[in-house]
Amino acid sequence: MNQQLIFNHDFSFDENTDSVSCSCLAAGMRLRIYIKKPQGWDNLSWLEQIKEDCFYWEEQIEEAARADRFNTEGVLYLDGSA
């Protein structure tokens, strides 16, 4: 079980960023994550793929958090890959 980040599993598709969005808690702060939809995917299929592969994405988010890739507003953007 993850001790550094607590994932909320609140995945949704964000039309404004063309990404799947989710959040996690780290040291009491809520962080927002966006996983960019790859070209050729429709919105619903990408959302479902992220949900199915949530443990993979949690690892990617943890790795990016360790590398401090969050912007000044606590937002992390990841490139999606199929």
Secondary structure as UniProt FT lines:
FT   STRAND          6..7
FT   STRAND          12..14
FT   TURN            15..18
FT   STRAND          19..26
FT   TURN            27..28
FT   STRAND          29..36
FT   TURN            39..40
FT   HELIX           43..52
FT   HELIX           54..66
FT   TURN            67..68
FT   TURN            72..73
FT   STRAND          75..79
//
